[in-house]
């Protein structure tokens, strides 16, 4: 028999997810104590809109990935310009 949901009742977070903790990103933000600026940045980088439902593990990974990313936006510590370190042309430091 199905449970009747009254106005104002919140659905069980795991009810439709098989108990895997699929909540809205706003609920994850509150539960995990994520600051507003970090939350906004994660939403933008993940291209998530308000009300998006994701598993807690996915939300945590997105936050960890954002917080662990280099500040200059580079990936794998490669300079943003893509330039490599220049070697001196005078032969110094060449180990010869």
N, C-alpha and C positions, 0 to 999 in steps of 0.2 A: 504494500500500500504506500502511495507517495505522500510525502509530508507537504501540508499546505503552508505556503509562505505568506505570512501576514505583511501588511505594509510596515516598513521600517525594519523588518527582519533582514539580517545579513546572511547570505548563503554561507554554508560551511566551506572554508577555503579548500579543503581537500575533496569535497563532495563530487565535483565533476572531474577531478584530476586523479582519482584513484588514490587520494591521500598523499600526493607528491608535492603539496605546497604550492600550487599554482595560484598566485595572488596577483592583484594589480601591482604595477611598479610603485604606485603611491603607498600601498600597504607594506611592501617590502622596505621602502624608504623609512617609514615610521618604525617598523619592527626592528630594523638594523641600525637605526640612528644615523642615517646618511644625511649630511648637510645639504641645504638647498642648492648651493653652487655646484657641488659635486653631482647631485642628482640631475640638475639641469644639463650639465656637460655630458653625463652618461646618456641621458635621453637624446641629446643632439648627436653624439657620436654613433649611437645605435640606431638612430632614426626611429625612435619609439615615440608614439603619441600618448597623451593622457589616457588612462584606463587600460593600457596594454597589459595583458596577463602573461606572465612568464613564470617558469619554475624558479624557486629560490636559488638553486645552483647557478642558473643562467644569469640571474640578476647579480649575484655575488661575483661571478666571473667578469661580467661587464664592468663592475665597479673596480675590481682588482686590476683589470687590464688598463682602465683609464688612469688609476692612481699610479700604476707602474710604468706608464708611458713616459718617454723623454719630453721635457718641456718644450723643446723646439719642434716637436712633431716628427722628428726623424725616426726611421725604423732601423733596428739593429745597429744603432750608433753610427749610421752613415750620415755624413753631413747633408744638410738640406739641399745644398747646391749640387750635390753629387760629385764635387771635386775631391780628388785624392790629395794626400800630403805631397807637397813638392819636395824633390830632392835637390840639394845644392848642386849647381852646375860647375863649381870650381873643383870638384873632386873630393872636397873635404867630407868626412863622415861616410865615405863609400867603403871603408874597410880595406882599402888597397894599400 
